[in-house]
Amino acid sequence: MSLPELKHPGYTIEDWKTWDRRWELIHGVPCDMTPAPSLEHQRISGQLFATIFNALETLKRQSGGGGGEVFAAPIDLFLPNQESVYQPDLVLVCDPALLTDARGIFGVPSLV
């Protein structure tokens, strides 16, 4: 289904998995992520991504590894002990343990 039926405020991640389009689930409440961001939003987000990515690459070259990874939306972010799925614009993850599941980021990232 494309629009969740508002049956109660306690939706779960299992409910969220059945929905079409981009939705965040924040403490059991669905939040529609449409329409797409504006051009200016995308320009700024792209510039920030490029700046962080390039800084990480420089750090990796200088130190021989490490530094983390930056991800741009859409990316699912699951925080512990919450019925929540966030889709932040940019996420910096310095702890590789948060990236062990192909469905997204599981845990608190270094920067959002």
Secondary structure, DSSP 8 states (H G I E B T S, - for coil): --S-----S---HHHHTT--S-EEEETTEEEE--S---HHHHHHHHHHHHHHHHHHHHHHHHHTS---EEEESS--EE-TT-S-BB--SEEEE--GGGG-STT-EES--SB-
